[in-house]
């Protein structure tokens, strides 16, 4: 529980939610009983090595930094 709470506290504010549309801010505001349920789910997934196929993929969208050269990959 301590690790989960610390992770939620240290996460960047205003980060974009994933495909499930659940933001970290939402998770941070969950009541204690709900945090326990989330922790139980995470632990079951890890113990049973039961990661859903859809959880193994992500979308990465590059965003050009303002004023940078669009042809330079570092931008």
Legacy VTK file of the C-alpha trace (Angstrom):
# vtk DataFile Version 3.0
C-alpha trace
ASCII
DATASET POLYDATA
POINTS 75 float
0.000 0.000 0.000
2.843 2.350 0.894
4.483 1.894 -2.524
1.248 2.540 -4.408
0.454 5.673 -2.399
4.006 6.980 -2.855
3.853 6.330 -6.609
0.555 8.181 -6.916
1.930 11.084 -4.892
5.102 11.370 -6.996
3.496 11.072 -10.435
3.515 14.129 -12.696
0.443 16.278 -12.375
-1.582 16.857 -15.530
-0.228 13.824 -17.408
-2.533 12.543 -20.117
-4.749 9.553 -19.328
-4.368 6.315 -21.240
-6.897 4.543 -23.433
-9.036 3.836 -20.350
-9.344 7.619 -19.825
-8.442 7.266 -16.138
-6.063 10.018 -15.095
-3.569 9.829 -12.256
-5.459 12.662 -10.610
-8.535 10.430 -10.484
-6.532 7.629 -8.881
-5.041 10.062 -6.358
-8.525 11.075 -5.202
-9.871 7.552 -4.685
-11.021 6.663 -1.165
-8.946 4.204 0.849
-11.253 1.250 0.118
-10.906 1.837 -3.629
-7.119 2.177 -3.393
-7.102 -1.217 -1.648
-9.112 -2.712 -4.534
-6.697 -1.251 -7.109
-3.731 -2.607 -5.154
-5.340 -6.054 -4.958
-5.900 -6.019 -8.737
-2.293 -4.962 -9.436
-0.947 -7.659 -7.113
-3.109 -10.373 -8.706
-1.943 -9.345 -12.162
1.701 -9.530 -11.091
1.406 -12.790 -9.154
-0.538 -14.568 -11.902
1.463 -12.945 -14.737
-1.893 -12.096 -16.292
-1.242 -8.956 -18.319
-3.972 -8.406 -20.879
-2.778 -8.215 -24.482
-4.258 -4.722 -24.842
-2.138 -3.574 -21.863
1.048 -4.577 -23.646
0.692 -1.937 -26.338
0.914 1.813 -26.274
0.629 4.754 -28.609
3.427 7.251 -28.777
2.647 10.548 -30.439
5.641 12.769 -31.141
5.057 16.446 -30.426
7.271 19.040 -32.065
8.856 21.424 -29.589
7.948 25.061 -30.304
10.478 26.864 -32.486
12.424 23.683 -33.316
13.346 22.213 -36.699
10.681 19.663 -37.705
13.294 17.709 -39.704
15.511 17.145 -36.652
14.421 13.986 -34.742
15.659 15.503 -31.481
13.008 18.217 -31.815
LINES 1 76
75 0 1 2 3 4 5 6 7 8 9 10 11 12 13 14 15 16 17 18 19 20 21 22 23 24 25 26 27 28 29 30 31 32 33 34 35 36 37 38 39 40 41 42 43 44 45 46 47 48 49 50 51 52 53 54 55 56 57 58 59 60 61 62 63 64 65 66 67 68 69 70 71 72 73 74
